Amino acid sequence: MKIIFFGTPYFAAEALRYLLGAGISIAAIVTQPDRPKGRSGAPTPSPVKQIALEAGLDVMQPEKASQADFLASLASYRADLYVVVAFGQILPQSLLDIPPLGCINVHASLLPAYRGAAPMQRSLMDGVKETGVCVQKMVKQLDAGDVIAERKIDVPLDMTFGELQTALCRLSQDLLLSVIRQYANGVPLASKQDPSLVSFAPKITTEECQIDWSLPAASLHHRVRALSPRPGAWCWVQIEGEKKRLKILRSHPLADCGQPGQFTAARTAVFCSEGALQLLEVQPDGKKAMKASDWLRGLKAAPIFRV
């Protein structure tokens, strides 16, 4: 069976590495074009491309997956199955129709919940206690394909996005491998999604990263962990008369009550509309992440959090 793998970020790269290690033959890789990164702005290959080059695999990097020349190149491989893991582009029907066994996709939620680009972050923002991964048959409608297999995990209320991503990455690898092996014997059975249970997970916006102390502490805690370590939830803080940004990477909601935006050094916490948000790990502008207690200890005056 000939396979073409589509993917771009770390999550996809780890899936590709696992499949190659398990002896799965990959005919070619499709990933996003190299993008500027860092202060130099030099074009940088995606994590998937880096693994593909190390393995000596053919790499295709279309600006748009609907380009006619790309579709022609793709079809020339005569692959049986396309495997998609966090590729980063919507695939047109003309592409989905090419492989005789169809296309499958790994999605980091328990479909039909959290269809879309940011399922892990959105589920953490909502404070879910359980999530998982699915392997689905791809259709034109976003994440609406029949589900072939799924696996679940519990979500502790202090788990961050980075920790959830690592857990789901590991959970998905063996699941994907088992589904691919099923395809060697024909297209496997799958279950239709219940349309009454559909929810969506749109991309995280820049505005959502800024903390609003007029919100409840529990809500802000979920936002902090959903955006940690990247892109990071942040707030404005005044230190010795200077306004600076402070990322909050770990937190804990408290029942304490006070004026929203007021800081209590004894608890290393900021009062919210309901309760208070205890700061556990922060990252001041231009510095490394540190314990909030260490950051506070290094200040000459108490910080003022701005509402």
Rosetta blueprint (number, residue, H / E / L):
1 M L
2 K L
3 I E
4 I E
5 F E
6 F E
7 G E
8 T L
9 P L
10 Y H
11 F H
12 A H
13 A H
14 E H
15 A H
16 L H
17 R H
18 Y H
19 L H
20 L H
21 G H
22 A L
23 G L
24 I L
25 S L
26 I E
27 A E
28 A E
29 I E
30 V E
31 T L
32 Q L
33 P L
34 D L
35 R E
36 P E
37 K E
38 G L
39 R L
40 S L
41 G L
42 A E
43 P E
44 T E
45 P L
46 S L
47 P H
48 V H
49 K H
50 Q H
51 I H
52 A H
53 L H
54 E H
55 A L
56 G L
57 L L
58 D E
59 V E
60 M E
61 Q L
62 P L
63 E L
64 K L
65 A L
66 S L
67 Q L
68 A H
69 D H
70 F H
71 L H
72 A H
73 S H
74 L H
75 A H
76 S H
77 Y L
78 R L
79 A L
80 D L
81 L E
82 Y E
83 V E
84 V E
85 V E
86 A L
87 F L
88 G L
89 Q L
90 I L
91 L L
92 P L
93 Q H
94 S H
95 L H
96 L H
97 D L
98 I L
99 P L
100 P L
101 L L
102 G L
103 C E
104 I E
105 N E
106 V E
107 H E
108 A L
109 S L
110 L L
111 L L
112 P L
113 A L
114 Y L
115 R E
116 G L
117 A L
118 A L
119 P H
120 M H
121 Q H
122 R H
123 S H
124 L H
125 M H
126 D L
127 G L
128 V L
129 K L
130 E E
131 T E
132 G E
133 V E
134 C E
135 V E
136 Q E
137 K E
138 M L
139 V L
140 K L
141 Q L
142 L L
143 D L
144 A L
145 G L
146 D L
147 V E
148 I E
149 A E
150 E E
151 R E
152 K E
153 I E
154 D E
155 V L
156 P L
157 L L
158 D L
159 M L
160 T L
161 F H
162 G H
163 E H
164 L H
165 Q H
166 T H
167 A H
168 L H
169 C H
170 R H
171 L H
172 S H
173 Q H
174 D H
175 L H
176 L H
177 L H
178 S H
179 V H
180 I H
181 R H
182 Q H
183 Y H
184 A L
185 N L
186 G L
187 V L
188 P L
189 L L
190 A L
191 S E
192 K L
193 Q L
194 D L
195 P H
196 S H
197 L H
198 V L
199 S L
200 F E
201 A L
202 P L
203 K L
204 I L
205 T L
206 T L
207 E H
208 E H
209 C H
210 Q E
211 I L
212 D L
213 W L
214 S L
215 L L
216 P L
217 A H
218 A H
219 S H
220 L H
221 H H
222 H H
223 R H
224 V H
225 R H
226 A H
227 L L
228 S L
229 P L
230 R L
231 P L
232 G L
233 A E
234 W E
235 C E
236 W E
237 V E
238 Q E
239 I E
240 E L
241 G L
242 E E
243 K E
244 K E
245 R E
246 L E
247 K E
248 I E
249 L E
250 R E
251 S E
252 H E
253 P E
254 L E
255 A L
256 D L
257 C L
258 G L
259 Q L
260 P L
261 G L
262 Q L
263 F E
264 T E
265 A L
266 A L
267 R L
268 T L
269 A E
270 V E
271 F E
272 C L
273 S L
274 E L
275 G L
276 A E
277 L E
278 Q E
279 L E
280 L E
281 E E
282 V E
283 Q E
284 P E
285 D L
286 G L
287 K L
288 K L
289 A L
290 M E
291 K E
292 A H
293 S H
294 D H
295 W H
296 L H
297 R H
298 G L
299 L L
300 K L
301 A L
302 A L
303 P L
304 I E
305 F E
306 R L
307 V L
